[in-house]
């Protein structure tokens, strides 16, 4: 069954399941991707982030099995994975490893899970920095919870999804992606304290909307400098004798950072200054101050480009094109970097003009056809 991008819904997934298994599913679950408004590379430093769950998601239609076997068909990859829950073996990296990873981590935590069969599909662009992997992990967690009658706690399941990605898949991601996919709030961004997992829903200024600008360039996290950046941050925290960079004050950093090499100093300074920008952005949103939020987003991109070194030519061009439009309050790269997407906060009444003109400007400057679309903030992982 072919599913167009953006065409996923409960009825589509029910039909796909019916075609595959010749019966109706017991449940349909979904978990959203995310775009991070501000707070980049702060999550694994126990800092603050301000993402929103977007209206692109991973969907699973499923029914329980009488045995402890899993049979999952991917509509996107036209592949089926099947395995026993008591015989989990790592394979080559691919979508099936996420299914095994979530099953493994739930059993490691002591949950009694049942086997199930289902179909999975998603319209979160892969590799774009919109957390398609976290959406998949949380959709799987929701599916296992439904099939096994497990209690659902968003923070607990987010942590388990993160552990599956860290320890089974092998990507050392922070908690932000899984947490926003698990706990997103419709119409709001979510200020997340990545140490305590305390969340606060923050409303958007009334005249604004969020636009995702996909450069159509990709770089896989496992093969990128992501792990290197994380290791640099952890080494700096150890040098300061603290658990994480979050615990270093700006004043102490200014007094003692001279002993760091220049590259390490700039990496750490991005994290410290980004935490400050994120908290200020949340406060500005509470007061409906779109101009202040935009200014902080612009400063975030400049820091990611110049201090943390994770932007790219295409991302910088997209940001320049967005900033040139009068609708734009602020724009920045989002995600781990080196490719993928930018995110802009813009005037809602000029959204059509913004998307068409920025796409045309980017195409003219790079020769690349971008994907630019307005998104809305949705609820986190749920049974639908």
TIROTOR-488619 format. One line per field, with one value per residue (C-alpha): residue number from 1; x, y, z; residue in one letter. Coordinates in steps of 0.05 Angstrom, whole numbers. Example, Ala and Ser with C-alpha at 12.3 -4.5 7.8 and 13.67 -1.06 7.14 Angstrom:
num: 1  2
xx: 246  273
yy: -90  -21
zz: 156  143
residuo: A  S
This chain:
num: 1  2  3  4  5  6  7  8  9  10  11  12  13  14  15  16  17  18  19  20  21  22  23  24  25  26  27  28  29  30  31  32  33  34  35  36  37  38  39  40  41  42  43  44  45  46  47  48  49  50  51  52  53  54  55  56  57  58  59  60  61  62  63  64  65  66  67  68  69  70  71  72  73  74  75  76  77  78  79  80  81  82  83  84  85  86  87  88  89  90  91  92  93  94  95  96  97  98  99  100  101  102  103  104  105  106  107  108  109  110  111  112  113  114  115  116  117  118  119  120  121  122  123  124  125  126  127  128  129  130  131  132  133  134  135  136  137  138  139  140  141  142  143  144  145  146  147  148  149  150  151  152  153  154  155  156  157  158  159  160  161  162  163  164  165  166  167  168  169  170  171  172  173  174  175  176  177  178  179  180  181  182  183  184  185  186  187  188  189  190  191  192  193  194  195  196  197  198  199  200  201  202  203  204  205  206  207  208  209  210  211  212  213  214  215  216  217  218  219  220  221  222  223  224  225  226  227  228  229  230  231  232  233  234  235  236  237  238  239  240  241  242  243  244  245  246  247  248  249  250  251  252  253  254  255  256  257  258  259  260  261  262  263  264  265  266  267  268  269  270  271  272  273  274  275  276  277  278  279  280  281  282  283  284  285  286  287  288  289  290  291  292  293  294  295  296  297  298  299  300  301  302  303  304  305  306  307  308  309  310  311  312  313  314  315  316  317  318  319  320  321  322  323  324  325  326  327  328  329  330  331  332  333  334  335  336  337  338  339  340  341  342  343  344  345  346  347  348  349  350  351  352  353  354  355  356  357  358  359  360  361  362  363  364  365  366  367  368  369  370  371  372  373  374  375  376  377  378  379  380  381  382  383  384
xx: 0  29  18  32  72  26  -31  -26  -86  -122  -165  -106  -68  -130  -136  -62  -67  -130  -95  -34  -67  -138  -170  -177  -124  -137  -103  -73  -19  21  81  103  169  193  226  267  252  315  363  410  463  442  401  460  492  433  409  345  308  245  217  147  116  98  42  87  88  103  40  30  -32  -27  -60  -32  -7  -18  56  118  135  138  118  123  117  144  102  158  213  169  202  179  218  200  233  220  221  263  316  335  398  429  430  454  433  364  292  283  336  291  236  285  317  251  231  299  297  226  245  309  266  225  162  124  112  71  85  44  38  29  44  85  90  115  115  172  229  287  354  325  336  262  272  242  280  251  181  191  216  157  106  136  133  60  46  79  41  -25  -11  16  -30  29  22  41  85  114  180  193  179  221  281  272  268  332  366  345  377  439  453  420  422  487  471  488  428  403  333  300  276  243  214  178  152  124  98  83  25  -20  -12  49  124  151  206  243  294  336  363  299  253  207  166  126  79  94  44  64  55  -14  7  61  69  128  158  205  254  286  350  345  416  429  484  475  486  525  576  577  616  557  592  656  619  587  654  684  628  635  711  701  652  703  757  711  695  620  570  552  564  498  533  586  565  581  623  665  673  698  749  774  764  833  862  821  843  806  762  740  727  681  644  630  612  558  525  528  501  448  419  412  380  330  306  300  261  211  201  191  139  101  95  78  143  156  211  252  243  266  327  347  336  382  435  428  443  503  531  518  554  613  624  596  614  554  521  532  533  462  436  470  441  372  379  402  342  294  322  314  238  197  153  212  221  279  308  361  386  353  375  445  470  513  450  375  328  322  263  233  183  143  81  23  -11  50  62  46  92  147  147  145  196  246  242  254  313  345  334  367  427  441  407  372  297  279  216  186  122  82  73  30  45  10  0  53  51  -20  -70  -116
yy: 0  68  125  196  242  280  231  189  184  131  108  100  58  15  1  -16  -64  -96  -107  -139  -182  -190  -164  -99  -73  -69  -2  54  96  156  194  261  287  352  417  453  527  541  504  463  415  433  371  323  377  374  442  473  464  493  445  432  367  376  351  299  232  157  115  41  -1  -66  -124  -170  -240  -302  -318  -276  -261  -194  -184  -112  -89  -21  13  62  11  -46  -94  -139  -157  -217  -241  -272  -227  -280  -281  -209  -204  -141  -138  -88  -16  -3  10  -60  -46  6  -46  -94  -37  -15  -87  -98  -36  -49  -120  -94  -47  -106  -96  -159  -146  -185  -197  -161  -153  -88  -40  23  86  157  225  255  267  221  254  324  339  330  268  213  162  188  189  117  97  130  102  33  46  66  3  -42  -6  -17  -90  -107  -63  -23  42  103  156  204  217  144  122  180  157  85  109  148  87  45  95  103  30  -11  34  68  143  183  229  271  267  324  287  230  277  323  264  234  296  349  397  422  496  502  494  455  483  421  419  361  345  340  328  382  411  474  487  556  588  620  694  702  731  679  611  564  545  487  498  433  443  373  359  301  275  215  226  162  183  257  298  294  245  286  349  312  284  354  380  322  332  406  391  343  397  443  387  388  336  376  443  467  473  522  594  647  683  622  605  675  670  600  583  610  542  510  507  555  504  471  540  560  494  502  576  558  512  562  619  575  556  629  644  587  611  682  657  620  683  725  676  680  755  748  782  753  803  782  708  720  759  701  650  690  693  617  604  649  612  544  566  603  572  501  491  448  489  481  524  505  518  586  604  583  627  686  677  674  734  776  768  819  765  734  747  698  636  585  516  462  392  363  402  391  390  382  438  509  534  603  642  686  729  683  730  729  654  642  698  675  602  616  672  638  573  611  649  586  549  607  609  535  499  455  446  456  435  492  483  514  468  467  441  375  327  276  201  175  121  150
zz: 0  -20  29  8  54  100  86  149  196  236  178  131  182  195  121  115  173  143  77  111  164  138  202  240  287  362  368  327  361  339  364  335  310  337  319  370  374  414  460  415  442  512  528  539  582  631  605  578  512  481  428  401  378  304  260  228  264  264  264  283  275  315  350  404  390  432  430  446  374  338  265  241  169  148  95  82  71  44  92  148  211  254  317  385  447  483  428  415  372  343  268  217  231  204  223  252  305  336  345  379  419  450  465  497  541  565  586  618  660  683  642  622  548  498  426  373  298  262  206  215  173  184  151  193  144  160  175  174  248  264  307  265  308  374  343  323  392  428  379  393  468  461  420  472  528  492  475  544  587  614  653  612  643  591  627  642  571  543  585  560  488  498  528  469  422  464  481  425  364  385  380  443  439  497  526  489  428  466  519  471  430  494  527  474  483  427  414  458  461  520  563  588  643  617  687  726  665  693  636  627  568  539  491  425  414  384  317  302  270  261  194  181  124  100  61  32  57  104  148  193  267  278  226  243  293  342  389  385  407  464  487  486  530  579  583  598  654  684  679  720  769  757  732  670  636  663  731  707  718  665  717  734  661  646  703  689  615  596  612  556  484  440  405  470  501  443  446  520  513  463  514  571  529  496  563  579  512  521  588  562  501  545  587  524  498  564  552  478  457  388  372  433  417  346  368  413  357  311  364  374  301  301  362  331  268  299  367  363  290  270  215  140  79  60  130  132  64  87  149  107  60  118  154  91  92  131  162  199  273  279  245  263  245  286  303  311  250  189  146  154  174  199  240  235  278  231  225  212  163  118  119  45  22  69  47  -27  -28  18  -21  -86  -57  -30  -96  -133  -86  -81  -139  -87  -83  -9  28  67  107  164  223  285  355  372  430  447  439  444  426  373
residuo: X  X  X  X  X  X  X  X  X  X  X  X  X  X  X  X  X  X  X  X  X  X  X  X  X  X  X  X  X  X  X  X  X  X  X  X  X  X  X  X  X  X  X  X  X  X  X  X  X  X  X  X  X  X  X  X  X  X  X  X  X  X  X  X  X  X  X  X  X  X  X  X  X  X  X  X  X  X  X  X  X  X  X  X  X  X  X  X  X  X  X  X  X  X  X  X  X  X  X  X  X  X  X  X  X  X  X  X  X  X  X  X  X  X  X  X  X  X  X  X  X  X  X  X  X  X  X  X  X  X  X  X  X  X  X  X  X  X  X  X  X  X  X  X  X  X  X  X  X  X  X  X  X  X  X  X  X  X  X  X  X  X  X  X  X  X  X  X  X  X  X  X  X  X  X  X  X  X  X  X  X  X  X  X  X  X  X  X  X  X  X  X  X  X  X  X  X  X  X  X  X  X  X  X  X  X  X  X  X  X  X  X  X  X  X  X  X  X  X  X  X  X  X  X  X  X  X  X  X  X  X  X  X  X  X  X  X  X  X  X  X  X  X  X  X  X  X  X  X  X  X  X  X  X  X  X  X  X  X  X  X  X  X  X  X  X  X  X  X  X  X  X  X  X  X  X  X  X  X  X  X  X  X  X  X  X  X  X  X  X  X  X  X  X  X  X  X  X  X  X  X  X  X  X  X  X  X  X  X  X  X  X  X  X  X  X  X  X  X  X  X  X  X  X  X  X  X  X  X  X  X  X  X  X  X  X  X  X  X  X  X  X  X  X  X  X  X  X  X  X  X  X  X  X  X  X  X  X  X  X  X  X  X  X  X  X  X  X  X  X  X  X  X  X  X  X  X  X  X  X  X  X  X  X
